[in-house]
Structure formats: C-alpha cells, structure tokens
C-alpha cells in the first residue's frame, strides 16, 4: 500500500491568498477611470441639450402669445374697415355729425378719451 503525500507548490514564505475581498486590478481601475471620465464629459452636452430644450419651450410659448396678439389685432383691423364702426368712432370719440344734423352739447359733457 502506498501513502499519498500532499506536496505544496507554494513556498513557505509566501502569504496565503485572501479571496474573501474583491481585488481592484489595474485593468479594472483603468476601466473605472475611463467610465468616470466619459460620464463627466457627457454632462456638458446633456446640460446644453436641456438648456436648449428649455429655451425652445420658452420661444414656443412666446410665439403662441404673439400669434394670439396678432389675431386680436387682426380682428381690430377688420372692424376698422367696417363703415358702421368708423361712423360710430367718429361720433363717439370725435363728436362728429353728418351734414344737416344738429349736435347738442350739454355742459360737463366730455368726449371719450379711450377711443
């Protein structure tokens, strides 16, 4: 019968390997540095993108407000092309009368100034 002998390939002065904690190798460290650098470099374009989206939203809101104002002014212009509206404004704001009409002005009567 033969006895099995266990031979250790480690030298006596070497430390046993501690596999309980993860080790950070040079390759893993370089990968962490590269990923962090790419993350930092991605912040600037992302911030510019978000700033441009906010600016675009503000400009769209301003454009909508200007379109609404333009529609209101267009309605007022269309009213001014109506002869009945022009006559009303001439009578109320300027105190004008048609030929042959008699205008009576009472004391204390003031022409409208909001016309």
C-alpha positions in Angstrom: 0.0 0.0 0.0 1.2 3.4 -0.8 0.6 6.5 1.2 -0.5 9.6 -0.6 1.8 12.5 0.0 0.5 16.0 -0.4 3.0 18.3 -1.9 2.5 22.1 -1.7 3.7 24.1 -4.6 3.8 27.3 -2.5 7.0 28.3 -0.8 6.9 28.6 2.9 7.5 32.4 3.0 4.6 33.3 0.6 1.4 34.6 2.1 -1.8 32.7 1.5 -4.2 34.3 -1.0 -7.1 36.1 0.6 -10.0 35.6 -1.8 -12.6 37.0 0.7 -12.4 40.6 -0.6 -12.6 41.7 -4.2 -9.4 42.9 -5.6 -9.0 46.0 -7.8 -6.7 45.1 -10.7 -5.0 47.6 -12.9 -7.4 46.8 -15.8 -10.5 47.3 -13.6 -9.0 50.6 -12.2 -8.4 51.8 -15.8 -11.9 50.9 -16.7 -13.4 52.8 -13.7 -11.3 55.9 -14.6 -12.4 55.7 -18.3 -16.1 55.2 -17.4 -15.9 58.1 -14.9 -14.2 60.3 -17.5 -16.9 59.5 -20.1 -19.6 60.3 -17.5 -18.1 63.7 -16.7 -17.7 64.5 -20.4 -21.3 63.6 -21.1 -22.5 66.2 -18.6 -21.7 69.2 -20.7 -23.6 68.1 -23.8 -26.5 66.9 -21.7 -26.7 70.3 -19.9 -26.5 72.1 -23.2 -29.3 69.9 -24.6 -31.5 70.6 -21.6 -30.8 74.3 -21.8 -31.8 74.4 -25.5 -35.0 72.4 -24.8 -35.9 75.0 -22.1 -35.1 77.9 -24.5 -37.2 76.2 -27.2 -40.1 75.8 -24.9 -39.9 79.5 -23.9 -39.7 80.6 -27.6 -42.7 78.4 -28.5 -44.7 80.0 -25.6 -43.7 83.5 -26.8 -44.7 82.6 -30.4 -48.1 81.4 -29.2 -48.6 84.6 -27.3 -47.6 86.7 -30.3 -50.0 84.7 -32.6 -52.8 85.4 -30.1 -52.0 89.1 -30.0 -51.7 89.1 -33.8 -55.2 87.5 -34.1 -56.6 90.2 -31.7 -55.0 93.0 -33.7 -56.3 91.4 -37.0 -59.8 91.4 -35.6 -59.5 95.1 -34.6 -58.2 96.0 -38.1 -61.1 94.1 -39.7 -63.5 96.1 -37.5 -61.9 99.4 -38.6 -62.6 98.5 -42.3 -66.3 98.4 -41.5 -68.0 101.8 -42.4 -70.5 101.4 -39.5 -67.7 101.1 -37.0 -65.9 104.1 -38.5 -69.0 106.2 -38.1 -69.5 105.0 -34.5 -66.0 106.0 -33.7 -66.3 109.4 -35.4 -69.5 110.2 -33.5 -68.4 108.9 -30.1 -64.7 109.8 -30.0 -64.5 112.9 -32.2 -68.0 114.3 -31.7 -68.6 114.5 -35.5 -72.1 114.7 -37.0 -73.5 114.2 -40.5 -74.3 117.2 -42.7 -77.7 118.5 -41.8 -77.7 117.0 -38.3 -77.6 119.3 -35.2 -75.3 118.4 -32.4 -76.3 119.4 -28.8 -73.6 119.7 -26.3 -74.5 119.8 -22.7 -72.3 121.5 -20.1 -70.0 119.0 -18.4 -70.1 116.6 -21.4 -66.6 115.3 -22.2 -65.7 113.3 -25.3 -64.4 109.9 -24.7 -60.7 109.7 -24.5 -60.4 105.9 -24.7 -61.2 105.7 -28.4 
